[in-house]
């Protein structure tokens, strides 16, 4: 008797890239890893996901962007 597929989605695995050496603080590392793992996010989404104040996120994202690690387009941020 032939087995039928149940059509279950297969899990994809995430292999993180090495952290850029320019990232020094634990907060910046956490923000970078969240963006790298899940793709673009708004500051609101990052704030909810990481349970982090927006003021801290804006400062962290500004630092990462000035180092060329993160790209911000309007409300959306992503890794480079």
N, C-alpha and C positions, 0 to 999 in steps of 0.2 A: 504494500500500500504506500502511496506517495504522500510525503509530509507537505503540508501547506504552510507557507510563511504567515505569521500573524501580523506582519506589517509593522512591527515595532521599530521605532527609529533607533539607529545605532548611536552610541555615545561617541562624541568626539573628544579627543584629549587635547589639553592645552599644554604646550611646552613653552614655558616662559623664556624670553630672551634674557641674556645676561644684563644686569643693571648697568647703565652707563656710569663710568667712574666719576662723572661730574655730580652725580646725585649723592648728597652727603647726609641729609637728615632723614630720620625714620618716617616723618610725615611725607616728605617728597618721594621716598621709596614706595610708600603705600599708594599714593596718588598715581605714580607712574605704573605700578603693577596693575592697578584697577583699570587704567586706560589701556594698557597693553593686552590685558586678558579679555576685555569685553568690547573693545573698540571705542568709538566716540561716545562721549557723555556730555551732558550739560552740567553746569555747576550745581544745579538743583539735584540732578540725579546722583552726582558724586557725593553731595552732602548727605543725601538719604542713605546711599549705599555704604558710605564709610562712617556714618554718624559723626560728621565733622562740621564745624561751623563754617559758613560761607566765607567769612572774613579770612579765616586761616587758609581755605582753599584758594581764594583769589590771590593771596600773597604767595602761596606755594606754586600755583600755576604761572604767575608772573615770573618767578625765579626760574622755573623750568623752561619757560618760553624764551627768556633772555639767554639761556644756555643752548638753545636750539634743540631741546629734547622733546618739547611738547609744542603743538601747533594749536592756536586758538582761532576759530573762525566764528565770529559773532558769539553766540551762546555755547557753541560746541567746541570741545577740546579733544585732541587725539595725540598719540605718540607719533614721532617722526621715524 
